[in-house]
Amino acid sequence: MTRPFRFAVQSYNAESPDEWRDGARQAEALGYSALHLADHYLGPGPALESTNHPLQNHAAVPLMTVAAEATDTIKIGCRVFCIDYRPLAVLVKEAATMHWLSGGRVEFGLGAGWLAGEYEAFGIPMDPAGVRVSRLDESVRAAKQILSGEPVEFDGEHVRLSGFTGAPVLDTPMPIMIGGGARRVLGIAGREADIVSLNFDNSSGKIGAEGVASSTAEKIDAKVAWVKAGADSVGREMPEIEIGGYFTVVTPDEATAATTAAGFGQMFGLEPEAILDHPNCLIGTLDAIVDRLVERRERYGISYVTVGSTAMDAFAPVVGRLAGT
């Protein structure tokens, strides 16, 4: 099934509350479908530097709430909430309350956690990947119980909940997004999620060349197949597949695109052609990016694309041409 394109903005920071509200309104006015944040908390310092992750000075939940209050139609999400950073029932209650307050506009993202430097800096135990993924599996299934409005009884190895119902009962279902890049996570996503956010394989615990190389064009074929296998295992249709354009640069001509791709290639140990074909890269003229997105939808089934807030305005003509088509 070919889904129409929709686009989201990934934002990390704003200098003031007014700037944050204005940015959310601008994303909505430009036709973006959603505004996403990340679930990261490290301030400046050696811990953040060790991860190579962008700084996010403010917590996702209050920023999401303010963005929802400042807008009318745009979806609000976090790609994705780390299941280890707060008790699951608390997180689901917060997300459901935001969904209720916003008139049904929250996309509820969940992930197994991966940023090793953040775990260490905050004193949060970081279990081996297999344990974290098992906890994610249970967390997603338990979250669905909480959101059902029925009495919750979940007795797993990692998640144990009982004796309550998960009000507020929602008139509009809150879609669950699962983010990840490894085989087992994507199988769970295919089985359980409404939206799958394809990410790098971040088992190294930081952003770097290894992760970028795990999501080249050929490797995304395998990742989509893992999602499909998970969906097929329970007889459901493929969920919507979302991918982040982490490296989005709109250029005036193809020569500039080639130079830009060469710079990214040198940074991540890939040839310029591999960067231009990389599903997490959108580098080129507006026409070239439009053509590339259409080709990727045909190849991978990816119709939901997120770009960084620094590229929001330059990328807006692509949104205008493709959103809803």
Secondary structure as UniProt FT lines:
FT   STRAND          5..10
FT   HELIX           17..29
FT   TURN            30..31
FT   STRAND          34..37
FT   HELIX           46..51
FT   HELIX           60..70
FT   STRAND          75..78
FT   TURN            79..80
FT   STRAND          81..82
FT   TURN            83..84
FT   HELIX           88..101
FT   TURN            102..103
FT   STRAND          106..111
FT   HELIX           116..122
FT   HELIX           129..147
FT   TURN            148..149
FT   STRAND          151..155
FT   STRAND          160..165
FT   STRAND          176..180
FT   HELIX           183..192
FT   STRAND          195..198
FT   TURN            203..204
FT   HELIX           209..213
FT   TURN            214..215
FT   HELIX           217..233
FT   TURN            234..235
FT   STRAND          240..245
FT   STRAND          247..250
FT   HELIX           254..268
FT   HELIX           272..277
FT   TURN            279..280
FT   STRAND          281..284
FT   HELIX           286..300
FT   STRAND          302..308
FT   HELIX           309..311
FT   HELIX           312..322
//
